[in-house]
Amino acid sequence: RPNSAVKRQRSAKTTEMYNPSPDELDNPAIEPVCRKYAELRYELLSYNYTLAWEARETGMPMMRAMWLHYPHDQKAAAKADQYLWGRDMLIAPVYEPGATARTVYLPEGRWYDWFDNNLIDGGREYTRKVDLETMPVFVRAGAIIPTDPPRQFVSEKVDGDLTFRVYTGADGEYTLYEDDGISNDYLKGKGCNIIRLKWDDESRTLAIDPEELKMSTNTLRTFRVITVPDGNTYEVRFDAKPVRQVLE
C-alpha cells in the first residue's frame, strides 16, 4: 500500500494536472466567454427543464449519443466526440487547444448554426470555424426551442415573455413542461402544465394545444415567436384554449 508521502505526491500531481494556472484565473479574455455560456444556460432553462421532465417520464437521457436518434446512420453512430442535447440540438465541443476549426457530422436533414442561423445541409461532415468563445451548436430544421429572458439565477423574477424559436424548413413539434419549480405538487397530478406545439412548414402555421393546465397561476399569456432564419417576430396570445396562428 502506498505510504502517505506517495499519496501526497500523487495528489499534488493530480492538482497540477487539472487545476488552471493561477495566471489564467483573471484572464480578461475568459470572463466574457464564461458569461456568454452561463447566460445561454439560463436562456435554455425551459428547454432543459422540459428535458429533465422527459427523462423522468421516459428514461430518455438529456445528453444523448448520436445513435439514439440516428440508429441506421453508421457515420452518426460512430461519432463519440459530439452529442445531441435533447432531440433537436447537436453539440460539438472543442477539445483541442488553439483550435481554429471543428469538423462535425450533421445527420440527414437540414441544420441551423445556433449562433449565426446559417443553414447547412446534413448527411455530411461540416467544418465550422471556431475561436476561444465558440463551441459549435446546431439545431435541426423543424425544431421549436423555448428560450427565456436573461436572468442571473433560477428563481429571479424577470420581465418578458417566453419565446419560441421556430426553425423553419421542415415540419416539427415540441412539448413544453412547466411547474412551479419548488413544490412536489406535480407528483400529485396537479401544479403543472403540458403544452404541445406543432409547426406546419408549408402553411407556416403554429398550433399550440394545452394538454394539461393545472398551475394555479394560469392566466392569459402572450408567447413571443421568432422564425429562423428570417428573424421575424410575432406575438401569440394564449388563453388556455387551442391556438392556430399563421406566421406570414
C-alpha positions in Angstrom: 0.0 0.0 0.0 1.4 3.4 -0.9 2.6 5.4 2.1 1.4 9.0 3.0 4.3 10.7 1.1 3.5 8.9 -2.1 -0.2 9.7 -1.7 0.6 13.4 -1.2 2.9 13.3 -4.3 0.1 11.8 -6.4 -2.4 14.3 -5.1 -0.1 17.2 -6.0 0.4 15.9 -9.5 -3.4 15.5 -10.0 -4.0 19.0 -8.7 -1.3 20.4 -11.1 -2.8 18.4 -14.0 -6.4 19.6 -13.7 -6.4 22.9 -11.9 -6.0 26.0 -14.1 -2.8 28.1 -13.9 -3.2 30.9 -11.4 -2.1 33.3 -14.3 -5.3 32.3 -16.1 -7.8 32.8 -13.3 -8.0 36.6 -14.0 -7.6 36.3 -17.8 -9.8 39.1 -19.2 -10.4 37.0 -22.4 -12.0 34.2 -20.4 -14.6 36.1 -18.3 -16.8 37.2 -21.2 -16.8 33.7 -22.6 -17.9 32.2 -19.3 -20.6 34.9 -19.1 -21.8 34.1 -22.6 -22.3 30.4 -21.8 -23.7 31.0 -18.3 -26.4 33.2 -19.9 -27.0 30.6 -22.6 -27.7 28.1 -19.8 -30.4 30.4 -18.3 -31.8 31.2 -21.8 -32.4 27.5 -22.2 -33.8 27.0 -18.8 -37.3 26.0 -20.0 -35.8 23.7 -22.7 -33.6 22.0 -20.1 -36.4 21.7 -17.5 -38.6 20.0 -20.1 -35.7 17.6 -20.9 -35.5 16.7 -17.2 -39.2 16.0 -17.1 -38.9 13.9 -20.2 -36.1 11.9 -18.6 -38.2 11.2 -15.6 -41.2 10.2 -17.7 -39.5 8.1 -20.3 -35.9 7.4 -19.1 -34.5 9.2 -22.2 -31.3 11.0 -21.1 -30.9 14.7 -21.6 -27.5 14.2 -23.2 -27.8 11.6 -26.0 -25.5 9.6 -28.1 -26.0 10.2 -31.8 -27.2 6.7 -32.4 -30.2 7.2 -30.2 -32.0 9.2 -32.9 -30.0 8.1 -35.9 -29.5 4.3 -35.3 -29.3 3.5 -39.1 -26.7 6.2 -39.8 -23.4 4.4 -39.4 -21.4 7.7 -39.5 -23.6 9.2 -36.8 -23.4 6.1 -34.7 -19.6 6.1 -34.9 -19.3 9.7 -33.6 -18.1 9.8 -30.0 -17.0 13.4 -29.8 -20.3 15.1 -30.4 -23.8 14.5 -28.9 -27.4 15.5 -29.0 -28.9 17.7 -26.3 -32.4 16.5 -26.4 -33.9 15.6 -29.7 -33.1 18.9 -31.6 -29.8 20.3 -30.5 -26.4 19.0 -31.6 -23.3 19.9 -29.6 -19.7 19.6 -30.8 -17.3 20.5 -28.0 -13.9 21.9 -29.0 -11.3 19.9 -27.1 -8.0 20.8 -29.0 -6.0 23.7 -27.6 -5.8 26.6 -30.0 -8.2 25.0 -32.5 -9.4 27.3 -35.3 -11.8 24.8 -36.9 -14.1 22.0 -35.7 -15.4 19.3 -38.0 -18.8 17.8 -37.1 -21.0 15.2 -38.7 -24.5 16.5 -39.3 -27.1 13.7 -39.9 -29.7 13.8 -42.6 -32.0 16.8 -42.9 -31.0 20.5 -42.6 -29.3 22.1 -39.6 -29.0 25.7 -38.4 -26.0 27.1 -36.7 -27.2 28.3 -33.3 -25.1 31.5 -33.3 -25.4 32.8 -36.8 -28.5 31.0 -38.1 -26.6 29.7 -41.1 -28.5 26.8 -42.8 -26.5 23.7 -43.6 -27.5 20.5 -45.5 -27.0 17.4 -43.4 -25.9 13.9 -44.2 -22.2 15.0 -44.3 -19.3 16.4 -42.4 -19.2 20.2 -41.9 -16.3 22.2 -40.7 -17.1 25.2 -38.6 -14.6 28.0 -37.8 -14.1 28.3 -34.1 -12.2 30.5 -31.6 -11.9 30.7 -27.9 -15.6 31.7 -27.4 -17.2 29.4 -30.0 -18.5 25.9 -29.3 -20.4 24.7 -32.3 -24.1 24.2 -31.6 -26.6 23.2 -34.3 -30.4 23.0 -34.3 -32.4 20.6 -36.5 -34.8 22.3 -39.1 -38.3 21.9 -37.8 -37.3 22.3 -34.2 -39.2 24.5 -31.8 -36.9 25.8 -29.0 -38.2 27.7 -26.0 -36.0 30.5 -24.7 -36.3 32.5 -21.5 -35.5 36.2 -20.8 -32.0 36.8 -19.4 -31.7 36.1 -15.6 -28.9 35.8 -13.1 -30.3 32.9 -11.1 -33.0 30.4 -11.5 -35.6 31.9 -9.2 -35.1 35.6 -10.3 -38.3 37.3 -11.4 -37.8 38.6 -14.9 -39.8 40.7 -17.3 -40.6 39.4 -20.7 -42.4 36.6 -22.4 -41.3 33.0 -23.1 -40.0 33.0 -26.6 -40.3 30.1 -29.0 -37.7 29.9 -31.8 -39.2 28.1 -34.8 -36.5 26.7 -37.1 -38.3 26.7 -40.4 -37.6 24.4 -43.4 -39.4 21.3 -42.1 -42.4 20.3 -40.0 -41.9 19.9 -36.3 -43.4 19.6 -32.9 -42.4 20.2 -29.3 -43.8 19.6 -25.8 -43.3 22.2 -23.1 -43.4 21.2 -19.5 -43.8 23.7 -16.7 -44.3 23.6 -12.9 -43.7 25.9 -10.0 -40.1 24.6 -9.6 -40.5 24.4 -5.8 -43.2 22.1 -4.6 -43.9 18.4 -5.3 -47.5 19.1 -6.5 -46.6 17.6 -9.8 -46.3 14.2 -8.2 -49.9 14.6 -7.1 -51.1 15.3 -10.6 -51.5 19.0 -10.1 -49.5 22.2 -10.3 -48.0 21.6 -13.7 -48.6 22.5 -17.4 -48.0 20.4 -20.5 -48.4 22.3 -23.7 -48.0 20.8 -27.2 -46.7 22.9 -30.1 -46.8 21.9 -33.8 -45.3 23.6 -36.8 -46.6 23.1 -40.3 -43.9 24.4 -42.6 -45.8 24.6 -45.8 -48.7 26.7 -44.4 -46.4 28.4 -41.9 -48.9 27.6 -39.2 -48.1 27.2 -35.5 -50.5 25.2 -33.4 -50.5 25.5 -29.6 -52.6 22.9 -27.7 -52.9 22.8 -23.9 -52.8 19.1 -22.9 -52.8 19.8 -19.2 -53.1 23.2 -17.4 -53.0 22.7 -13.7 -50.9 25.5 -12.4 -52.7 27.9 -10.1 -51.1 30.9 -11.8 -52.5 30.1 -15.3 -53.7 33.4 -16.9 -53.8 34.9 -20.3 -50.3 34.7 -21.6 -48.5 36.2 -24.6 -45.8 34.0 -26.2 -43.2 35.6 -28.4 -42.3 33.6 -31.5 -39.3 34.1 -33.7 -39.0 32.3 -37.1 -35.5 31.3 -38.1 -33.7 32.3 -40.3 -35.7 35.4 -41.3 -35.8 36.7 -37.7 -39.5 37.8 -37.9 -41.1 38.2 -34.6 -44.7 37.5 -33.7 -46.9 37.6 -30.6 -49.3 34.8 -29.9 -52.0 35.2 -27.3 -52.7 32.0 -25.3 -55.8 31.8 -23.1 -55.7 28.1 -22.2 -57.5 27.2 -25.5 -56.1 25.7 -28.7 -54.5 28.3 -30.9 -53.8 28.2 -34.6 -51.8 31.1 -36.0 -50.3 31.6 -39.4 -46.9 33.3 -39.3 -47.0 35.3 -42.5 
